[in-house]
Amino acid sequence: MSKHILNRKSRLNLKRIHELQVKHVAQVSQIDRFALYLGIRVDLRLQWDS
């Protein structure tokens, strides 16, 4: 019985870790997209000023 509870807790912990990893990847990709957007805006602005 205790082994079953331990396995269940381990699976829940793994699920939580996976959810956090997915959230982290989503946040990083969102930051990357924003940085890319800013980079394009700055680049276009520099080209426009030239």
Phi and psi restraints in degrees (range 20) as a CNS / XPLOR table:
assign (resid 1 and name C) (resid 2 and name N)
       (resid 2 and name CA) (resid 2 and name C) 1.0 -66.3 20.0 2
assign (resid 2 and name N) (resid 2 and name CA)
       (resid 2 and name C) (resid 3 and name N) 1.0 -31.6 20.0 2
assign (resid 2 and name C) (resid 3 and name N)
       (resid 3 and name CA) (resid 3 and name C) 1.0 -65.2 20.0 2
assign (resid 3 and name N) (resid 3 and name CA)
       (resid 3 and name C) (resid 4 and name N) 1.0 -38.8 20.0 2
assign (resid 3 and name C) (resid 4 and name N)
       (resid 4 and name CA) (resid 4 and name C) 1.0 -63.8 20.0 2
assign (resid 4 and name N) (resid 4 and name CA)
       (resid 4 and name C) (resid 5 and name N) 1.0 -43.8 20.0 2
assign (resid 4 and name C) (resid 5 and name N)
       (resid 5 and name CA) (resid 5 and name C) 1.0 -63.7 20.0 2
assign (resid 5 and name N) (resid 5 and name CA)
       (resid 5 and name C) (resid 6 and name N) 1.0 -41.5 20.0 2
assign (resid 5 and name C) (resid 6 and name N)
       (resid 6 and name CA) (resid 6 and name C) 1.0 -62.9 20.0 2
assign (resid 6 and name N) (resid 6 and name CA)
       (resid 6 and name C) (resid 7 and name N) 1.0 -44.5 20.0 2
assign (resid 6 and name C) (resid 7 and name N)
       (resid 7 and name CA) (resid 7 and name C) 1.0 -61.6 20.0 2
assign (resid 7 and name N) (resid 7 and name CA)
       (resid 7 and name C) (resid 8 and name N) 1.0 -40.6 20.0 2
assign (resid 7 and name C) (resid 8 and name N)
       (resid 8 and name CA) (resid 8 and name C) 1.0 -64.5 20.0 2
assign (resid 8 and name N) (resid 8 and name CA)
       (resid 8 and name C) (resid 9 and name N) 1.0 -43.4 20.0 2
assign (resid 8 and name C) (resid 9 and name N)
       (resid 9 and name CA) (resid 9 and name C) 1.0 -64.3 20.0 2
assign (resid 9 and name N) (resid 9 and name CA)
       (resid 9 and name C) (resid 10 and name N) 1.0 -40.2 20.0 2
assign (resid 9 and name C) (resid 10 and name N)
       (resid 10 and name CA) (resid 10 and name C) 1.0 -62.0 20.0 2
assign (resid 10 and name N) (resid 10 and name CA)
       (resid 10 and name C) (resid 11 and name N) 1.0 -42.9 20.0 2
assign (resid 10 and name C) (resid 11 and name N)
       (resid 11 and name CA) (resid 11 and name C) 1.0 -64.4 20.0 2
assign (resid 11 and name N) (resid 11 and name CA)
       (resid 11 and name C) (resid 12 and name N) 1.0 -40.5 20.0 2
assign (resid 11 and name C) (resid 12 and name N)
       (resid 12 and name CA) (resid 12 and name C) 1.0 -63.9 20.0 2
assign (resid 12 and name N) (resid 12 and name CA)
       (resid 12 and name C) (resid 13 and name N) 1.0 -41.8 20.0 2
assign (resid 12 and name C) (resid 13 and name N)
       (resid 13 and name CA) (resid 13 and name C) 1.0 -63.5 20.0 2
assign (resid 13 and name N) (resid 13 and name CA)
       (resid 13 and name C) (resid 14 and name N) 1.0 -42.7 20.0 2
assign (resid 13 and name C) (resid 14 and name N)
       (resid 14 and name CA) (resid 14 and name C) 1.0 -62.9 20.0 2
assign (resid 14 and name N) (resid 14 and name CA)
       (resid 14 and name C) (resid 15 and name N) 1.0 -38.7 20.0 2
assign (resid 14 and name C) (resid 15 and name N)
       (resid 15 and name CA) (resid 15 and name C) 1.0 -64.2 20.0 2
assign (resid 15 and name N) (resid 15 and name CA)
       (resid 15 and name C) (resid 16 and name N) 1.0 -43.1 20.0 2
assign (resid 15 and name C) (resid 16 and name N)
       (resid 16 and name CA) (resid 16 and name C) 1.0 -63.9 20.0 2
assign (resid 16 and name N) (resid 16 and name CA)
       (resid 16 and name C) (resid 17 and name N) 1.0 -42.3 20.0 2
assign (resid 16 and name C) (resid 17 and name N)
       (resid 17 and name CA) (resid 17 and name C) 1.0 -61.2 20.0 2
assign (resid 17 and name N) (resid 17 and name CA)
       (resid 17 and name C) (resid 18 and name N) 1.0 -44.7 20.0 2
assign (resid 17 and name C) (resid 18 and name N)
       (resid 18 and name CA) (resid 18 and name C) 1.0 -61.8 20.0 2
assign (resid 18 and name N) (resid 18 and name CA)
       (resid 18 and name C) (resid 19 and name N) 1.0 -43.3 20.0 2
assign (resid 18 and name C) (resid 19 and name N)
       (resid 19 and name CA) (resid 19 and name C) 1.0 -61.6 20.0 2
assign (resid 19 and name N) (resid 19 and name CA)
       (resid 19 and name C) (resid 20 and name N) 1.0 -40.8 20.0 2
assign (resid 19 and name C) (resid 20 and name N)
       (resid 20 and name CA) (resid 20 and name C) 1.0 -66.1 20.0 2
assign (resid 20 and name N) (resid 20 and name CA)
       (resid 20 and name C) (resid 21 and name N) 1.0 -38.8 20.0 2
assign (resid 20 and name C) (resid 21 and name N)
       (resid 21 and name CA) (resid 21 and name C) 1.0 -63.9 20.0 2
assign (resid 21 and name N) (resid 21 and name CA)
       (resid 21 and name C) (resid 22 and name N) 1.0 -41.5 20.0 2
assign (resid 21 and name C) (resid 22 and name N)
       (resid 22 and name CA) (resid 22 and name C) 1.0 -64.3 20.0 2
assign (resid 22 and name N) (resid 22 and name CA)
       (resid 22 and name C) (resid 23 and name N) 1.0 -43.3 20.0 2
assign (resid 22 and name C) (resid 23 and name N)
       (resid 23 and name CA) (resid 23 and name C) 1.0 -62.7 20.0 2
assign (resid 23 and name N) (resid 23 and name CA)
       (resid 23 and name C) (resid 24 and name N) 1.0 -41.0 20.0 2
assign (resid 23 and name C) (resid 24 and name N)
       (resid 24 and name CA) (resid 24 and name C) 1.0 -63.7 20.0 2
assign (resid 24 and name N) (resid 24 and name CA)
       (resid 24 and name C) (resid 25 and name N) 1.0 -44.8 20.0 2
assign (resid 24 and name C) (resid 25 and name N)
       (resid 25 and name CA) (resid 25 and name C) 1.0 -61.8 20.0 2
assign (resid 25 and name N) (resid 25 and name CA)
       (resid 25 and name C) (resid 26 and name N) 1.0 -41.8 20.0 2
assign (resid 25 and name C) (resid 26 and name N)
       (resid 26 and name CA) (resid 26 and name C) 1.0 -63.3 20.0 2
assign (resid 26 and name N) (resid 26 and name CA)
       (resid 26 and name C) (resid 27 and name N) 1.0 -41.4 20.0 2
assign (resid 26 and name C) (resid 27 and name N)
       (resid 27 and name CA) (resid 27 and name C) 1.0 -65.5 20.0 2
assign (resid 27 and name N) (resid 27 and name CA)
       (resid 27 and name C) (resid 28 and name N) 1.0 -43.2 20.0 2
assign (resid 27 and name C) (resid 28 and name N)
       (resid 28 and name CA) (resid 28 and name C) 1.0 -63.7 20.0 2
assign (resid 28 and name N) (resid 28 and name CA)
       (resid 28 and name C) (resid 29 and name N) 1.0 -44.1 20.0 2
assign (resid 28 and name C) (resid 29 and name N)
       (resid 29 and name CA) (resid 29 and name C) 1.0 -66.7 20.0 2
assign (resid 29 and name N) (resid 29 and name CA)
       (resid 29 and name C) (resid 30 and name N) 1.0 -33.6 20.0 2
assign (resid 29 and name C) (resid 30 and name N)
       (resid 30 and name CA) (resid 30 and name C) 1.0 -66.9 20.0 2
assign (resid 30 and name N) (resid 30 and name CA)
       (resid 30 and name C) (resid 31 and name N) 1.0 -42.1 20.0 2
assign (resid 30 and name C) (resid 31 and name N)
       (resid 31 and name CA) (resid 31 and name C) 1.0 -64.3 20.0 2
assign (resid 31 and name N) (resid 31 and name CA)
       (resid 31 and name C) (resid 32 and name N) 1.0 -42.1 20.0 2
assign (resid 31 and name C) (resid 32 and name N)
       (resid 32 and name CA) (resid 32 and name C) 1.0 -61.4 20.0 2
assign (resid 32 and name N) (resid 32 and name CA)
       (resid 32 and name C) (resid 33 and name N) 1.0 -42.7 20.0 2
assign (resid 32 and name C) (resid 33 and name N)
       (resid 33 and name CA) (resid 33 and name C) 1.0 -63.0 20.0 2
assign (resid 33 and name N) (resid 33 and name CA)
       (resid 33 and name C) (resid 34 and name N) 1.0 -42.1 20.0 2
assign (resid 33 and name C) (resid 34 and name N)
       (resid 34 and name CA) (resid 34 and name C) 1.0 -65.5 20.0 2
assign (resid 34 and name N) (resid 34 and name CA)
       (resid 34 and name C) (resid 35 and name N) 1.0 -42.8 20.0 2
assign (resid 34 and name C) (resid 35 and name N)
       (resid 35 and name CA) (resid 35 and name C) 1.0 -63.8 20.0 2
assign (resid 35 and name N) (resid 35 and name CA)
       (resid 35 and name C) (resid 36 and name N) 1.0 -40.0 20.0 2
assign (resid 35 and name C) (resid 36 and name N)
       (resid 36 and name CA) (resid 36 and name C) 1.0 -63.4 20.0 2
assign (resid 36 and name N) (resid 36 and name CA)
       (resid 36 and name C) (resid 37 and name N) 1.0 -43.5 20.0 2
assign (resid 36 and name C) (resid 37 and name N)
       (resid 37 and name CA) (resid 37 and name C) 1.0 -59.9 20.0 2
assign (resid 37 and name N) (resid 37 and name CA)
       (resid 37 and name C) (resid 38 and name N) 1.0 -46.6 20.0 2
assign (resid 37 and name C) (resid 38 and name N)
       (resid 38 and name CA) (resid 38 and name C) 1.0 -63.8 20.0 2
assign (resid 38 and name N) (resid 38 and name CA)
       (resid 38 and name C) (resid 39 and name N) 1.0 -40.9 20.0 2
assign (resid 38 and name C) (resid 39 and name N)
       (resid 39 and name CA) (resid 39 and name C) 1.0 -60.8 20.0 2
assign (resid 39 and name N) (resid 39 and name CA)
       (resid 39 and name C) (resid 40 and name N) 1.0 -43.0 20.0 2
assign (resid 39 and name C) (resid 40 and name N)
       (resid 40 and name CA) (resid 40 and name C) 1.0 -65.2 20.0 2
assign (resid 40 and name N) (resid 40 and name CA)
       (resid 40 and name C) (resid 41 and name N) 1.0 -42.1 20.0 2
assign (resid 40 and name C) (resid 41 and name N)
       (resid 41 and name CA) (resid 41 and name C) 1.0 -62.4 20.0 2
assign (resid 41 and name N) (resid 41 and name CA)
       (resid 41 and name C) (resid 42 and name N) 1.0 -44.7 20.0 2
assign (resid 41 and name C) (resid 42 and name N)
       (resid 42 and name CA) (resid 42 and name C) 1.0 -64.8 20.0 2
assign (resid 42 and name N) (resid 42 and name CA)
       (resid 42 and name C) (resid 43 and name N) 1.0 -42.7 20.0 2
assign (resid 42 and name C) (resid 43 and name N)
       (resid 43 and name CA) (resid 43 and name C) 1.0 -62.2 20.0 2
assign (resid 43 and name N) (resid 43 and name CA)
       (resid 43 and name C) (resid 44 and name N) 1.0 -45.1 20.0 2
assign (resid 43 and name C) (resid 44 and name N)
       (resid 44 and name CA) (resid 44 and name C) 1.0 -64.2 20.0 2
assign (resid 44 and name N) (resid 44 and name CA)
       (resid 44 and name C) (resid 45 and name N) 1.0 -38.6 20.0 2
assign (resid 44 and name C) (resid 45 and name N)
       (resid 45 and name CA) (resid 45 and name C) 1.0 -64.5 20.0 2
assign (resid 45 and name N) (resid 45 and name CA)
       (resid 45 and name C) (resid 46 and name N) 1.0 -43.4 20.0 2
assign (resid 45 and name C) (resid 46 and name N)
       (resid 46 and name CA) (resid 46 and name C) 1.0 -64.0 20.0 2
assign (resid 46 and name N) (resid 46 and name CA)
       (resid 46 and name C) (resid 47 and name N) 1.0 -40.9 20.0 2
assign (resid 46 and name C) (resid 47 and name N)
       (resid 47 and name CA) (resid 47 and name C) 1.0 -67.0 20.0 2
assign (resid 47 and name N) (resid 47 and name CA)
       (resid 47 and name C) (resid 48 and name N) 1.0 -37.6 20.0 2
assign (resid 47 and name C) (resid 48 and name N)
       (resid 48 and name CA) (resid 48 and name C) 1.0 -65.7 20.0 2
assign (resid 48 and name N) (resid 48 and name CA)
       (resid 48 and name C) (resid 49 and name N) 1.0 -39.2 20.0 2
assign (resid 48 and name C) (resid 49 and name N)
       (resid 49 and name CA) (resid 49 and name C) 1.0 -72.2 20.0 2
assign (resid 49 and name N) (resid 49 and name CA)
       (resid 49 and name C) (resid 50 and name N) 1.0 -21.7 20.0 2
